Structures are given as structure tokens and as C-alpha cells.
Amino acid sequence: MESQLMGLAIETYKITLIISLPILLAGLIVGLLVSIFQATTQINEMTLSFVPKILAVIGVIILTMPWMLNMLLDYTRTLINLIPKFVL
């Protein structure tokens, strides 16, 4: 019983990391590109770094939303199917 719960917790962390990875990578890459642009042009405007990151993250969310939703639905189905095992 405890090992099944630990496996479930590990699976939850894995899915969380897998789903958040594209969003985090998009923000990281765009932030790096904007930082390089700011360093080469010596423009130190704080809002210049936020707007491209926000747009990139929104774009990645829109593009990957069906994939994320399918992963979450599959995981939810798995959890619902496991309920009888955990009820005493």
C-alpha cells in the first residue's frame, strides 16, 4: 500500500515536470536571447525582458495545450481507476 502511494507520488512529480518543461524552456531561451540582445546594444530597459518572455510562454501554452490536457486526462483516469485499490 505504501509503495503504491510512493509510486503515485513519483508519477505525479514526473508528470508535473514533463508538463512544465516546455513552458520553462521557452521562458529560459527567450530570456537568454533578450539578455544577449540587451548586452550587445546596451539597452537596460527592464520591461524589454518581460514582454517577450510572456509572449513566448503564452505561445508555448497555446501550442502545447492539447498535449498537456491529454497527459492530465490520462493521469486523472489512472487515478480514478486506482481509487478502489486504496479504499479499505
Backbone as a chain_set.jsonl record, in Angstrom:
{"seq": "MESQLMGLAIETYKITLIISLPILLAGLIVGLLVSIFQATTQINEMTLSFVPKILAVIGVIILTMPWMLNMLLDYTRTLINLIPKFVL", "coords": {"N": [[0.813, -1.185, 0.0], [1.863, 1.301, 0.892], [4.02, 1.482, -0.845], [2.727, 1.676, -3.27], [1.502, 4.167, -2.996], [3.766, 5.782, -2.835], [4.823, 5.341, -5.382], [2.786, 6.508, -6.852], [3.047, 9.164, -6.021], [5.6, 9.736, -7.041], [5.08, 9.454, -9.77], [3.318, 11.592, -10.066], [5.039, 13.785, -9.636], [6.752, 13.413, -11.832], [5.01, 13.814, -14.032], [4.289, 16.444, -13.559], [6.765, 17.749, -13.929], [7.295, 17.073, -16.623], [5.162, 18.289, -17.953], [5.543, 20.986, -17.323], [8.0, 21.543, -18.419], [8.258, 22.397, -21.281], [7.228, 25.029, -21.115], [8.885, 26.278, -19.239], [11.355, 26.021, -20.538], [10.929, 27.608, -22.827], [10.629, 30.166, -21.68], [13.179, 30.391, -20.545], [14.928, 30.268, -22.79], [14.069, 32.473, -24.358], [14.501, 34.508, -22.491], [17.29, 34.352, -22.275], [18.065, 35.03, -24.905], [17.049, 37.668, -25.061], [18.582, 38.829, -23.06], [21.144, 38.629, -24.177], [20.755, 40.271, -26.393], [20.241, 42.714, -25.062], [22.708, 43.083, -23.818], [24.446, 43.39, -25.976], [23.467, 45.658, -27.258], [23.407, 47.492, -25.255], [21.075, 48.301, -24.018], [19.168, 48.806, -21.286], [16.509, 48.311, -20.412], [14.004, 47.37, -18.252], [11.432, 46.387, -18.772], [11.684, 45.343, -21.269], [12.627, 42.767, -21.093], [10.545, 41.319, -19.977], [8.163, 41.326, -21.578], [8.702, 39.868, -24.091], [9.197, 37.326, -22.939], [6.753, 36.718, -21.692], [5.064, 36.637, -23.93], [6.229, 34.496, -25.329], [5.856, 32.383, -23.524], [3.055, 32.304, -23.395], [2.539, 31.637, -26.065], [3.734, 29.073, -26.222], [2.175, 27.703, -24.365], [-0.311, 27.794, -25.655], [0.286, 26.29, -27.961], [1.023, 23.791, -26.896], [-1.097, 22.997, -25.376], [-3.151, 20.997, -26.082], [-1.63, 18.603, -25.899], [-0.731, 18.719, -23.22], [-3.202, 18.633, -21.916], [-4.14, 16.097, -22.684], [-2.222, 14.478, -21.396], [-2.772, 15.082, -18.702], [-5.432, 14.234, -18.545], [-5.161, 11.468, -19.019], [-3.653, 10.785, -16.763], [-5.463, 11.473, -14.755], [-7.517, 9.646, -15.303], [-6.132, 7.308, -14.669], [-5.749, 7.711, -11.919], [-8.422, 7.699, -11.036], [-9.138, 5.099, -11.674], [-7.54, 3.765, -9.843], [-8.692, 4.217, -7.394], [-10.428, 2.221, -6.159], [-8.483, 0.424, -5.194], [-7.299, 1.732, -3.064], [-9.261, 2.264, -1.245], [-10.511, 1.162, 1.779]], "CA": [[0.0, 0.0, 0.0], [2.74, 2.466, 0.959], [4.831, 1.54, -2.056], [1.854, 2.17, -4.339], [1.347, 5.605, -2.791], [5.03, 6.414, -3.209], [4.865, 5.3, -6.842], [1.832, 7.517, -7.318], [3.662, 10.476, -5.781], [6.692, 9.895, -8.013], [4.436, 9.681, -11.081], [2.789, 12.952, -10.044], [6.167, 14.688, -9.847], [7.212, 13.254, -13.214], [4.073, 14.468, -14.942], [4.416, 17.881, -13.337], [7.987, 18.198, -14.59], [7.163, 16.922, -18.073], [4.223, 19.282, -18.464], [6.068, 22.344, -17.16], [9.279, 21.695, -19.11], [8.245, 23.277, -22.462], [6.976, 26.415, -20.723], [10.1, 26.78, -18.605], [12.404, 26.147, -21.563], [10.626, 28.776, -23.667], [10.993, 31.351, -20.906], [14.634, 30.419, -20.388], [15.571, 30.582, -24.069], [13.753, 33.857, -24.721], [15.22, 35.365, -21.553], [18.701, 34.359, -22.659], [18.194, 35.811, -26.139], [16.839, 39.081, -24.736], [19.753, 39.277, -22.296], [22.238, 38.818, -25.14], [20.407, 41.48, -27.163], [20.444, 43.881, -24.199], [24.144, 43.261, -23.576], [25.118, 43.872, -27.187], [23.0, 47.008, -27.606], [23.491, 48.272, -24.024], [19.748, 48.775, -23.627], [18.863, 48.198, -19.998], [15.102, 48.529, -20.084], [13.52, 46.203, -17.523], [10.226, 45.821, -19.383], [12.049, 44.653, -22.503], [12.841, 41.345, -20.842], [9.318, 40.649, -19.555], [7.16, 41.184, -22.641], [8.962, 38.7, -24.95], [9.032, 36.087, -22.179], [5.32, 36.471, -21.521], [4.526, 36.228, -25.232], [6.737, 33.157, -25.641], [5.196, 31.42, -22.641], [1.662, 32.181, -23.853], [2.569, 30.886, -27.323], [4.023, 27.66, -25.945], [0.986, 27.14, -23.714], [-1.337, 27.593, -26.689], [0.694, 25.202, -28.856], [1.142, 22.502, -26.217], [-2.265, 22.745, -24.535], [-3.771, 19.682, -26.303], [-0.742, 17.569, -25.366], [-0.799, 18.786, -21.761], [-4.532, 18.193, -21.498], [-4.179, 14.641, -22.832], [-1.428, 13.869, -20.311], [-3.501, 15.225, -17.444], [-6.615, 13.372, -18.593], [-4.701, 10.087, -18.824], [-3.269, 10.628, -15.362], [-6.698, 11.501, -13.959], [-8.167, 8.343, -15.484], [-5.366, 6.341, -13.882], [-6.076, 7.926, -10.508], [-9.802, 7.256, -10.782], [-9.132, 3.628, -11.705], [-6.839, 3.257, -8.669], [-9.452, 4.503, -6.169], [-10.845, 1.014, -5.436], [-7.352, -0.218, -4.514], [-6.916, 2.464, -1.872], [-10.384, 2.325, -0.311], [-10.463, -0.03, 2.65]], "C": [[0.866, 1.263, 0.0], [3.585, 2.6, -0.303], [4.0, 2.035, -3.241], [1.655, 3.675, -4.22], [2.624, 6.354, -3.157], [5.201, 6.433, -4.726], [3.94, 6.329, -7.457], [2.39, 8.924, -7.145], [4.786, 10.746, -6.776], [6.128, 10.171, -9.4], [3.865, 11.096, -11.167], [3.895, 13.967, -10.292], [6.686, 14.614, -11.278], [6.309, 13.992, -14.19], [4.144, 15.984, -14.794], [5.65, 18.436, -14.039], [7.867, 18.145, -16.105], [6.251, 17.99, -18.652], [4.804, 20.694, -18.379], [7.343, 22.594, -17.962], [9.208, 22.584, -20.361], [8.058, 24.751, -22.107], [8.239, 27.021, -20.113], [11.234, 26.963, -19.611], [12.173, 27.354, -22.462], [11.004, 30.056, -22.942], [12.493, 31.507, -20.752], [15.325, 30.856, -21.67], [15.31, 32.03, -24.471], [14.459, 34.825, -23.78], [16.692, 35.469, -21.886], [18.933, 35.199, -23.914], [18.018, 37.309, -25.881], [18.021, 39.633, -23.957], [20.951, 39.515, -23.216], [21.998, 40.072, -25.965], [20.658, 42.735, -26.33], [21.931, 44.139, -23.945], [24.852, 43.819, -24.796], [24.701, 45.288, -27.542], [23.072, 47.969, -26.425], [22.167, 48.963, -23.685], [19.383, 48.052, -22.338], [17.444, 48.529, -19.557], [14.546, 47.26, -19.449], [12.299, 45.569, -18.194], [10.541, 45.07, -20.668], [12.243, 43.16, -22.281], [11.538, 40.617, -20.514], [8.35, 40.383, -20.7], [7.47, 40.011, -23.573], [8.802, 37.367, -24.22], [7.563, 35.733, -22.018], [4.707, 35.991, -22.83], [4.983, 34.814, -25.61], [6.036, 32.102, -24.804], [3.744, 31.219, -23.063], [1.594, 31.379, -25.147], [2.808, 29.398, -27.109], [2.828, 27.0, -25.267], [-0.095, 26.859, -24.738], [-0.982, 26.404, -27.574], [0.687, 23.834, -28.177], [-0.081, 22.156, -25.368], [-2.944, 21.407, -24.819], [-2.936, 18.533, -25.736], [-0.797, 17.535, -23.842], [-2.129, 18.253, -21.244], [-4.662, 16.68, -21.609], [-3.388, 13.939, -21.738], [-2.175, 13.941, -18.985], [-4.751, 14.354, -17.413], [-6.237, 11.906, -18.398], [-4.33, 9.833, -17.366], [-4.503, 10.616, -14.452], [-7.455, 10.191, -14.086], [-7.462, 7.257, -14.674], [-5.683, 6.481, -12.397], [-7.475, 7.425, -10.17], [-9.873, 5.732, -10.784], [-8.44, 3.024, -10.493], [-7.616, 3.475, -7.36], [-9.89, 3.225, -5.461], [-9.714, 0.295, -4.7], [-7.04, 0.433, -3.186], [-8.039, 2.582, -0.847], [-10.405, 1.026, 0.494], [-11.783, -0.741, 2.691]], "O": [[0.638, 2.18, -0.789], [3.834, 3.71, -0.772], [4.516, 2.733, -4.114], [1.641, 4.382, -5.227], [2.563, 7.443, -3.728], [5.668, 7.423, -5.29], [4.272, 6.95, -8.467], [2.225, 9.775, -8.018], [4.909, 11.857, -7.293], [6.641, 11.025, -10.123], [3.923, 11.726, -12.223], [3.714, 14.905, -11.069], [7.023, 15.639, -11.871], [6.786, 14.709, -15.069], [4.067, 16.717, -15.78], [5.579, 19.486, -14.678], [8.291, 19.072, -16.796], [6.529, 18.536, -19.72], [4.577, 21.51, -19.273], [7.725, 23.747, -18.162], [10.049, 23.472, -20.494], [8.664, 25.622, -22.731], [8.613, 28.148, -20.438], [11.982, 27.938, -19.544], [13.124, 28.049, -22.82], [11.634, 30.938, -23.527], [13.02, 32.617, -20.82], [16.206, 31.714, -21.644], [16.231, 32.736, -24.88], [14.964, 35.856, -24.223], [17.28, 36.546, -21.793], [19.881, 35.982, -23.978], [18.762, 38.124, -26.426], [18.423, 40.777, -24.167], [21.683, 40.49, -23.049], [22.923, 40.847, -26.211], [21.221, 43.709, -26.829], [22.358, 45.291, -23.867], [25.764, 44.635, -24.665], [25.507, 46.048, -28.078], [22.817, 49.161, -26.595], [22.148, 50.064, -23.136], [19.3, 46.824, -22.31], [17.228, 48.981, -18.432], [14.613, 46.187, -20.049], [12.152, 44.347, -18.183], [9.743, 44.244, -21.111], [12.04, 42.369, -23.203], [11.436, 39.413, -20.75], [7.773, 39.298, -20.772], [6.572, 39.21, -23.834], [8.33, 36.39, -24.802], [7.176, 34.577, -22.19], [3.918, 35.046, -22.839], [4.202, 34.032, -26.151], [5.664, 31.045, -25.313], [3.255, 30.09, -23.085], [0.708, 30.542, -25.318], [2.161, 28.562, -27.74], [2.505, 25.851, -25.569], [-0.729, 25.804, -24.701], [-1.851, 25.596, -27.904], [0.377, 22.828, -28.815], [-0.093, 21.119, -24.705], [-3.296, 20.715, -23.864], [-3.483, 17.595, -25.156], [-0.896, 16.465, -23.241], [-2.176, 17.516, -20.259], [-5.233, 16.043, -20.723], [-3.831, 12.919, -21.208], [-2.205, 12.967, -18.232], [-5.093, 13.796, -16.37], [-6.928, 11.181, -17.682], [-4.657, 8.787, -16.807], [-4.573, 9.842, -13.497], [-7.979, 9.675, -13.098], [-8.106, 6.398, -14.072], [-5.865, 5.483, -11.7], [-7.68, 6.797, -9.131], [-10.593, 5.143, -9.978], [-8.721, 1.878, -10.139], [-7.215, 2.952, -6.319], [-9.736, 3.144, -4.242], [-9.957, -0.37, -3.693], [-6.564, -0.235, -2.268], [-7.794, 2.961, 0.298], [-10.326, -0.068, -0.066], [-11.916, -1.758, 3.372]]}, "num_chains": 1, "name": "protein.A"}
